Amino acid sequence: MREIKIKIKVEMLPYLYACRELNQFEFAEIIGVHQSYLSLVQAGQRPMTPQLEMKILQGIEKLKINSEELLHISLMVKLQKSRRGYH
């Protein structure tokens, strides 16, 4: 299976930890950041830095989230965004 490169976006975070049945606190521990910081990033009150993105990518590796799962998560985020326009 070929490797799929997907840019990690803030909107993907809840799906990343949910796909392994983790909560935000557990995911934050795995990637090595405080849960409160991760919460602020998800709320748009802190930026997604290159350092945080690297930690998230390392967490994805630790959790063995494969490229197909990342593609599905990315598509779910796009679908969710497109549906917001209809409400």
KOLDOTI-53270 format. One record per residue: x, y, z of N, C-alpha, C in turn. Coordinates in steps of 0.2 Angstrom, whole numbers, plus 5000, padded with zeros to 4 digits. Layout:
<recs>
XYZXYZXYZ;...
</recs>
This chain:
<recs>
500449945000500050005000500450065000;500350114996500750174995500650225001;501150255003501050305008500650365006;500150395010499750445008500050505013;500150565010500450615014499850665015;499650675022499050725023499350775029;499150835027499350885032498850875038;499150875044498750875050498450945052;497750945052497451005054497150995061;497051055064496751055071496051025071;495651025066494950995066495050915066;495650895064495750825064495850795071;496050835076496250805082495750765086;495150785087494650745090494650675087;494650675080494550605077495150565078;495750595078496350555079496350525086;496150555091496150515097495550475098;495050495095494350445095494450385092;494850385086494950325082495350265086;495650285092495950235096495650235103;495050265103494650265109494950295115;495350355114495650395119495250455120;495350485125495150555127495650605126;495550665126495950725125496550715130;496450705136496950695141497450645139;497250585137497650525136498050545129;497750575124498150585118498650645120;498450685124498950745126499550705129;499450655134500050625137500450585132;500150555127500550515122500950565118;500750625116501150665112501550715116;501450705123501950745127501750825128;501150835128500950905129500450905135;500350965138499750965143499150965140;498650935143497950935140497651005139;497851045144497551115143497751155137;498451135135498751165129498351135123;498251075123497951045117497251065117;496951075122496251105122496251175119;496651215121496751285118496851285111;497251235108497451225101496751205098;496451155100495751135097495251195097;495251235102494751295102494951345098;495551345095495851405091496151455094;496251445101496551495105497351495105;497651445102498351435102498451405095;498951425091499151405085499351335084;499351295079499651235078500351255075;500851235080501551255078501851195075;502351205071502751145068502951095073;503151125079503351075085502751035087;502151065088501551025090501450975084;501450995078501250955073501750895073;502350905074502850845074502750805080;502550825086502350785091501650745090;501250775086500650735084500750685079;501250695074501450645069501750585073;502150605078502550555082501950515086;501450545088500950515092500550465087;500450485081500050445076500450385075;501150395074501550335073501550285079;501550315085501550275092500850235092;500350265090499650235090499450195084;499950195079499950155073499250175069;499150235069498650265064498950265057;498650225053498950215046498650275041;498950275035498850325031498150325028;497850265028497150255026496650285031;496850275037496450305043496450375043;497050405041497150475041496750505035;496750475029496350495024495550495026;495350445029494650445031494550505036;494950515041494850565045494850635042;495250645037495350705033494650715029;494450665026493750665023493150685027;493150655033492650665038492650735040;493250765041493350835043493050885037;493250865031492950905025492250895024;491950835025491250825025490850875031;491150865037490850905042490850985040;491451005038491451075036490951095030;490851055025490351065020489651065023;489551025027488851025030488651085034;489151115037489051175041488751225037;488851235030488651285026487851275025;487551215026486851205025486451215031;486751235037486351245043486151315044;
</recs>
